[in-house]
Amino acid sequence: MNRILSLVRRCVEDYEMIAPNDRIAVGVSGGKDSLMLLMALAKLREFYPIPFQVEAFTLDMGHADGRPGMDFAPVARLCRDLDVPFTLLESEIHHIIFDVRREKNPCSMCAKMRRGALHSALKERGLNKIALGHHYDDAVETFFLSLIFEGRLSCFQPVTWLDRTEITQIRPLLYCGESMIRHTAERLDLPVLENPCPANGNTKRQEIKELIYELNGRYPGLKARAFGAMQRLPLPEWGPVEHRRRPLPEELGEFQ
């Protein structure tokens, strides 16, 4: 956990993600990434020199196609243990997408509906930032997705100001590899929930994940170089400023 905390703090400082008295929502799906992000920010809150608040928000997607809904009681217990306020938001997003609209490519619409529901809840409660659980591998995969399927050099930004909602999105796990997160979550026995989404594991992103795994095995360090390229190009909002320190391949290599 100490290594996760160190990399999260470094990422937060490098991209100036936290300002004094921020009220930060963590979008907690119950997956390993969002649970690790929740724990990291809750721990960082205890010693970080800039004061900020953390609250957890979970969006219940409902159920579809006769599948049972999710039980978020373990997430609520973790939030109590971390002294983090927890809000469960009800929705019928899965039913709308899979039963009503019967979307063949549901991921884009699902993401938009999730964002809309979460951002509305944040505005109602006066929170100004939302922390998302995208990590190092997610960034590299998004870069390759954009290149291969869209012909663009693009990726989500470490910090994104959303002017329509006046909410800032931050991604503090960007320096943490997926394997590092998975191993740490297992070691801490975090209450990771199974994703019941019918589209889980059957997406273009999964194809790219498998491709990158194969290429990184053939050309060791490929992921580190791709991540570094995003900062060196730079992609919008990825460029280093004077104080910004990029993660070194040898620091992350063990967990790639």
Secondary structure as GFF3:
##gff-version 3
##sequence-region A 1 256
A	DSSP	alpha_helix	2	14	.	.	.	ID=ss1
A	DSSP	beta_strand	22	27	.	.	.	ID=ss2
A	DSSP	alpha_helix	32	47	.	.	.	ID=ss3
A	DSSP	beta_strand	52	60	.	.	.	ID=ss4
A	DSSP	alpha_helix	73	82	.	.	.	ID=ss5
A	DSSP	beta_strand	86	90	.	.	.	ID=ss6
A	DSSP	alpha_helix	93	94	.	.	.	ID=ss7
A	DSSP	pi_helix	95	100	.	.	.	ID=ss8
A	DSSP	alpha_helix	107	125	.	.	.	ID=ss9
A	DSSP	beta_strand	129	131	.	.	.	ID=ss10
A	DSSP	alpha_helix	136	145	.	.	.	ID=ss11
A	DSSP	pi_helix	146	150	.	.	.	ID=ss12
A	DSSP	beta_strand	159	162	.	.	.	ID=ss13
A	DSSP	beta_strand	167	170	.	.	.	ID=ss14
A	DSSP	alpha_helix	178	188	.	.	.	ID=ss15
A	DSSP	alpha_helix	204	218	.	.	.	ID=ss16
A	DSSP	alpha_helix	222	232	.	.	.	ID=ss17
A	DSSP	alpha_helix	249	252	.	.	.	ID=ss18
A	DSSP	three_ten_helix	253	255	.	.	.	ID=ss19
###
